[in-house]
Amino acid sequence: MNRLKNIFLLLLFLGFGFAQGQPDSSKLRISLLTCTPGSELYSVFGHNALRIIDSASGTDVVYNYGTFNFSDPDFYTKFVRGKLLYFLSQSSFDDFMAEYRYFKRGVIEQVLNLNSSEKTQLQQFMFDNIREENRYYSYDFLFDNCSTRLRDLIFKNSNIQGVAIGPFVAPKITFRDHLHAYLDKANMKWTALGIDLIVGLQADAEMDVYESMFLPEFLAKGVLKTKKGNDNLLVEEQIILPDGQAQQGRTPFWKLPFFAIFCFSFVWVGLGFFKGKWNRYQSVLDRIVFMLTGMLGLVMVFMWFGTDHANCSKNINLVWAIPVNMAIPFLMGNSKPLVYTYLKIYSLLLLLLMIVTMLNPGWLNLALYPLLLALSYRSWILAQAGKDLLKKTGTVNT
């Protein structure tokens, strides 16, 4: 009997030791955190993070893929060139929530329906990725960000089986449509114009359901609409911090880009119908506009070819913001026919651009149409004036 008792105690000890050496996945609770948009540009699209509660070890950790080193001495240079690395960070749940309480931004938690093996492997994945050699990645706003990293982890993880995403976005919605929805809600029309000037046609591709989850709130919608086998991927959803931000009033129309650009274009063109000093004012504006559009074109070319920002490629705005325009202020009144031929072709090109983009809404920001119309008109007038000048000087045959 004593021998049997000793064997039983030995087996019990070995079993206890094995259990202590293995993670107890039944003690794991994994959830997606979705933070509501803030009032600043860096927060206007919201945020996602992953929360893992391990009651066996007594930890409550939040993993965040949206971290970067603002204290880097080359921060701005790297940011502009698209070489700023983002990285995975971890913090306690209390520390994570403190920031959102301070800014009064809401946080929603969605507990994921994962089995023991899936929980264990997902936790191990985060353990591996938090290591210094694995935590960094090249950020891409549309295709590789804090939401897409978690999206891929949840929906493309080979260890998580039987996941099927249901439809939850309207057809023919583009990345740019998504961006504008958030910027318009935050009354950031000027910011939307700036983004539209820099971001290329890649943002006008129609998204599928999976791609739409590049934004935090849509990742949360994806979790809500997903089946895992015969069950839902979502076990439980709760608001753990209500959104307490003040509602923003609508921006008056006279502060919107369309109105400002329309007024400028109207005055610019209208000066041509007056004589004397008004013509000189218009000539000054001609030079300023051509110089600025050329400089803007140089910025676009740099963002396309001189940086790692893939979303800045194929920029249709380069059709009107041509770097060559920088030379026009110095060539007005020149006796070379090539200058006025360029202006005439440029004028017709602007009209063609407006027609094409009207047939493809979203390709061009609406606020730009008054400027393009004015540019086309002034280019044509300057070309005709140049032609008349050449006739007077005898440079071309009458």
C-alpha positions in Angstrom: 0.0 0.0 0.0 2.8 2.4 0.8 4.4 1.7 -2.5 1.1 2.5 -4.4 0.8 5.6 -2.3 4.3 6.8 -3.2 3.6 6.1 -6.9 0.4 8.1 -6.7 2.1 11.0 -5.0 4.9 10.9 -7.6 2.5 11.0 -10.5 0.5 13.8 -8.9 3.7 15.8 -8.4 4.8 15.3 -12.0 1.4 16.2 -13.3 1.4 19.4 -11.2 4.9 20.3 -12.4 3.9 19.8 -16.1 0.9 22.0 -15.6 3.0 24.7 -14.1 5.4 24.6 -17.0 2.7 25.0 -19.6 0.5 28.1 -20.2 -3.1 27.5 -19.0 -5.0 28.8 -22.1 -8.3 28.4 -20.2 -7.0 31.4 -18.1 -6.5 33.6 -21.2 -9.0 36.2 -22.4 -8.2 37.9 -25.7 -10.1 40.9 -26.9 -9.9 43.7 -29.6 -9.9 47.2 -28.3 -11.3 49.9 -30.5 -10.8 53.6 -29.6 -13.1 56.3 -31.0 -11.6 59.0 -33.2 -10.1 62.1 -31.6 -10.0 65.7 -32.5 -6.4 65.8 -33.7 -5.2 64.6 -37.1 -3.1 61.8 -35.7 -6.2 60.5 -33.8 -9.0 61.4 -36.2 -9.3 57.8 -37.6 -9.4 56.0 -34.3 -7.1 53.3 -33.0 -7.0 49.5 -32.3 -5.1 47.4 -29.8 -5.1 43.8 -28.6 -5.8 43.1 -24.9 -4.6 39.8 -23.3 -5.7 39.0 -19.8 -3.8 36.1 -18.3 -5.4 35.3 -14.9 -2.9 32.5 -14.3 0.0 34.9 -14.2 -2.1 37.9 -13.0 -1.3 40.1 -16.1 -3.5 42.4 -18.1 -1.5 43.6 -21.1 -2.4 45.7 -24.2 -0.4 45.3 -27.4 -0.2 48.3 -29.7 1.1 48.4 -33.2 0.7 52.2 -33.6 3.8 53.3 -31.7 6.7 55.4 -33.0 9.7 57.2 -31.5 8.9 60.9 -31.6 12.2 61.7 -29.8 14.2 60.4 -32.8 16.5 63.3 -33.9 15.7 62.5 -37.5 12.0 62.1 -36.8 10.7 64.7 -39.3 13.1 63.7 -42.1 12.2 60.0 -41.7 8.5 60.8 -41.5 8.5 62.9 -44.7 10.6 60.3 -46.6 8.4 57.4 -45.4 11.3 55.8 -43.6 9.9 56.2 -40.0 9.5 52.8 -38.5 6.5 52.0 -36.3 6.7 49.2 -33.7 4.8 47.0 -31.5 4.7 48.1 -27.8 3.0 46.8 -24.7 1.6 48.5 -21.6 -0.6 47.6 -18.8 -4.3 48.0 -19.4 -4.6 50.7 -16.7 -1.8 52.8 -18.4 -3.4 52.3 -21.8 -6.8 53.5 -20.5 -5.4 56.5 -18.7 -4.5 58.2 -22.0 -8.0 57.7 -23.4 -9.7 58.9 -20.1 -7.5 62.1 -20.3 -8.6 62.8 -23.9 -12.2 61.6 -23.2 -12.1 59.2 -26.1 -14.3 56.1 -25.9 -13.0 52.5 -25.9 -15.0 49.5 -26.9 -13.9 45.9 -26.1 -14.8 42.8 -28.2 -13.9 39.5 -26.6 -12.8 37.0 -29.3 -14.1 33.4 -29.6 -10.9 31.5 -29.6 -10.2 28.0 -28.4 -7.4 27.0 -26.0 -4.8 26.3 -28.7 -5.6 29.5 -30.6 -5.3 31.6 -27.5 -2.0 30.1 -26.5 -0.5 30.5 -30.0 -1.8 34.1 -30.3 -0.2 35.0 -27.0 3.0 33.3 -28.0 2.9 35.3 -31.3 2.8 38.5 -29.4 5.6 37.4 -27.1 7.8 36.7 -30.2 6.8 40.0 -32.0 7.5 42.2 -29.0 11.2 41.2 -29.2 13.5 44.0 -30.3 14.5 42.2 -33.6 10.8 41.6 -34.6 8.8 44.6 -33.3 9.6 47.1 -36.1 7.8 47.5 -39.4 7.4 50.0 -42.3 4.2 51.8 -41.8 1.7 52.2 -44.7 -1.5 54.1 -43.8 -3.7 52.1 -46.2 -2.1 48.7 -46.1 0.1 48.2 -43.1 -1.0 50.0 -39.9 -2.1 49.4 -36.3 -5.5 48.0 -37.6 -4.3 45.9 -40.5 -1.7 44.2 -38.3 -4.4 43.0 -36.0 -6.8 42.3 -38.9 -4.2 40.0 -40.4 -3.5 38.4 -37.0 -7.2 37.7 -36.4 -8.4 36.8 -39.9 -5.3 35.5 -41.7 -3.7 33.6 -38.9 -3.3 30.0 -39.9 -3.8 28.9 -36.3 -7.3 30.4 -36.2 -9.6 28.2 -38.2 -13.0 28.6 -39.9 -13.2 32.4 -40.0 -15.7 33.8 -42.6 -16.3 37.6 -42.8 -19.8 38.7 -43.6 -20.5 41.8 -45.8 -20.8 45.1 -44.0 -19.6 47.8 -46.4 -21.4 49.3 -49.4 -20.1 48.3 -52.8 -17.8 50.6 -54.9 -16.5 52.4 -51.8 -12.9 53.6 -52.1 -10.1 54.2 -49.6 -10.5 57.9 -50.3 -14.2 57.7 -49.5 -13.4 56.2 -46.1 -10.8 58.9 -45.4 -13.2 61.7 -46.4 -15.9 60.4 -44.2 -13.8 60.8 -41.1 -12.2 64.1 -42.1 -15.6 65.6 -43.0 -17.0 64.5 -39.6 -14.1 66.2 -37.9 -14.6 69.3 -40.0 -11.1 68.9 -41.5 -11.9 70.0 -45.1 -8.6 71.7 -45.6 -6.8 68.6 -44.3 -8.8 66.5 -46.7 -7.7 68.8 -49.6 -4.1 68.5 -48.5 -4.3 64.7 -48.4 -6.0 64.7 -51.8 -3.2 66.7 -53.3 -0.5 64.2 -52.1 -2.2 60.8 -52.2 -2.4 59.2 -55.6 -4.9 57.1 -57.5 -4.2 54.1 -55.3 -6.6 55.5 -52.8 -9.3 55.5 -55.4 -9.4 51.7 -55.8 -12.6 50.1 -54.7 -12.1 48.2 -51.4 -13.3 44.7 -50.6 -14.6 43.8 -47.2 -11.2 42.8 -46.0 -9.4 45.9 -47.2 -12.1 48.2 -45.6 -10.8 47.1 -42.2 -7.7 49.3 -42.5 -9.6 51.7 -40.3 -10.2 50.8 -36.6 -14.0 51.1 -36.5 -14.3 49.0 -39.5 -12.1 46.3 -38.0 -14.6 46.3 -35.1 -17.4 45.9 -37.6 -15.6 43.0 -39.2 -15.3 41.2 -35.9 -19.0 41.8 -35.3 -20.0 40.4 -38.7 -17.6 37.3 -38.7 -18.5 33.7 -38.2 -16.1 31.2 -36.7 -17.5 27.8 -37.8 -21.1 27.7 -36.7 -20.5 30.4 -34.0 -19.8 34.1 -34.0 -16.2 35.3 -33.7 -17.5 37.8 -31.2 -18.2 36.5 -27.7 -19.0 39.7 -26.0 -18.9 43.4 -26.7 -18.9 46.2 -24.2 -18.2 49.9 -23.9 -15.6 50.1 -21.2 -15.1 53.9 -21.6 -17.9 56.1 -23.1 -16.9 58.8 -25.6 -17.0 62.1 -23.7 -15.7 64.4 -26.4 -17.7 67.5 -27.2 -19.6 67.5 -30.5 -18.1 69.8 -33.0 -20.2 72.3 -34.8 -20.1 72.6 -38.6 -17.6 74.8 -40.2 -19.2 77.9 -41.8 -19.2 77.7 -45.6 -17.0 80.8 -46.0 -14.2 78.9 -44.2 -14.4 75.9 -46.5 -11.7 75.3 -49.3 -14.3 75.5 -52.1 -15.5 78.9 -51.2 -12.0 80.3 -50.6 -10.7 79.0 -53.9 -13.8 80.0 -55.8 -13.5 83.6 -54.5 -9.8 83.8 -55.3 -10.4 82.4 -58.8 -13.3 84.8 -59.4 -11.2 87.8 -58.4 -8.2 86.6 -60.4 -10.2 86.2 -63.6 -12.4 89.3 -62.9 -9.4 91.6 -62.8 -9.0 91.1 -66.5 -12.2 93.0 -67.2 -10.8 96.2 -65.8 -8.1 98.5 -67.3 -5.1 100.2 -65.9 -3.6 99.1 -62.6 -6.0 96.2 -62.3 -4.3 94.5 -65.3 -1.0 94.8 -63.5 -2.5 93.2 -60.4 -3.7 90.3 -62.6 -0.3 89.9 -64.1 1.2 89.6 -60.6 -1.4 87.0 -59.7 -0.6 85.1 -62.9 3.0 84.8 -61.9 2.2 83.8 -58.4 -0.2 81.1 -59.4 2.1 79.6 -62.0 5.0 79.7 -59.6 3.0 78.0 -56.7 1.5 75.3 -59.0 5.0 74.5 -60.2 6.4 74.3 -56.7 3.5 72.1 -55.6 4.3 69.8 -58.5 7.9 69.5 -57.4 6.6 68.4 -54.0 4.3 65.8 -55.6 7.2 64.5 -57.7 9.4 64.2 -54.6 6.7 62.4 -52.7 6.2 60.0 -55.6 9.8 59.2 -56.5 11.8 60.5 -53.6 10.1 58.8 -50.7 8.8 55.3 -49.6 5.2 56.5 -49.5 3.7 54.1 -51.9 0.3 55.9 -51.6 1.8 59.0 -53.1 2.4 57.4 -56.5 0.3 57.9 -59.6 -0.8 61.4 -58.6 -3.2 62.8 -61.1 -2.7 66.3 -59.7 0.5 66.4 -61.6 -1.5 67.0 -64.7 -2.2 70.5 -63.5 0.5 71.1 -61.0 3.3 70.7 -63.5 6.8 71.7 -62.3 7.4 73.4 -65.6 5.0 76.1 -64.5 7.7 77.5 -62.3 9.4 78.8 -65.5 6.3 80.6 -66.8 6.6 83.8 -64.7 10.1 84.4 -66.1 9.0 83.7 -69.7 5.9 85.9 -70.0 6.5 88.5 -72.6 9.2 86.3 -74.2 9.4 86.2 -77.9 9.7 82.4 -78.1 6.6 80.8 -79.7 7.2 77.6 -77.7 6.1 79.4 -74.4 2.7 80.3 -75.8 2.2 76.9 -77.5 2.8 75.3 -74.0 0.2 77.6 -72.4 -2.4 76.7 -75.1 -1.8 73.0 -74.7 -1.8 73.4 -70.9 -5.2 75.2 -71.1 -6.8 72.4 -73.2 -5.2 69.8 -70.9 -6.9 71.3 -67.9 -10.3 71.2 -69.5 -9.7 67.5 -70.4 -8.6 66.8 -66.9 -11.8 68.3 -65.5 -14.0 66.2 -67.9 -12.2 63.0 -67.0 -12.3 63.6 -63.3 -16.0 64.5 -63.3 -16.6 61.1 -64.9 -14.6 59.6 -62.1 -15.7 61.3 -58.9 -13.1 61.3 -56.2 -10.0 61.5 -58.4 -9.8 65.3 -57.9 -10.9 67.3 -54.9 -14.0 69.4 -55.7 -12.5 72.5 -54.3 -9.9 72.5 -57.1 -12.3 72.9 -60.0 -12.7 76.7 -59.8 -8.9 77.0 -59.7 -8.5 74.7 -62.7 -11.1 76.6 -64.7 -9.4 79.9 -63.9 -6.0 78.4 -64.8 -7.3 77.1 -68.1 -8.9 80.5 -69.0 -5.8 82.5 -68.0 -3.5 80.2 -69.8 -5.5 80.6 -73.0 -5.7 84.4 -72.6 -1.9 84.5 -72.0 -1.3 82.3 -75.0 -3.4 84.6 -77.2 -1.7 87.7 -75.9 1.6 86.1 -76.6 0.6 85.3 -80.1 -0.5 88.9 -80.7 2.9 90.0 -79.3 4.7 87.8 -81.6 2.8 89.1 -84.6 3.6 92.7 -83.6 7.3 91.9 -83.3 7.3 90.0 -86.5 8.5 86.8 -84.9 5.7 84.8 -86.6 4.0 85.2 -89.9 0.6 86.9 -89.9 
